[in-house]
């Protein structure tokens, strides 16, 4: 069993949820940008797929995901959905590409037991360049949060679950 939790920032918001809501709002506007429509379609589906995965601690290659194309349901689109970051091995990257927009969310994993894994989402943004400074900031912050979480995982998991119930 697996689940996704959203860690709140110091401003008591979760960047991932906020960004996802913004993407959905932009996709519902009159004459929306097709890239936002694609992101609003694929990101929630990718999150559903992620929720059910048990990710190994050492991810040797990207976890790929295929789903129906939003424009042509008879075709498949493929995403390199999950990568383990190179600079911080405790940090994972959730990726959905809808050129010219590239959605990125960062998370760490807590294995409560062999059959129970939590993916804890911390930061998200849309990038339009290869390696923007915000990406390294997000990776470093997620690694720091993973280290803090690991100091008392039972207490921190309880707090996260309470925050996510709101």
Buried (B, 14 or more C-beta within 10 A) or exposed (E): EBBBBBBBEEEEEBBBBBBBEEBBEBBEEEEEBEBBBBBBBBBBBBBEBBEEBEBEEEBEEBBEBEBEBBEEEEEEBEBBBBBBBEEBEBBBBBBBBBEEBBBBBBBBBBBEEEEEBBBBBBBBBBBEEEEBEEBEEBBBBBBBBBEEBEEEBEEBBEEBEEBBEE
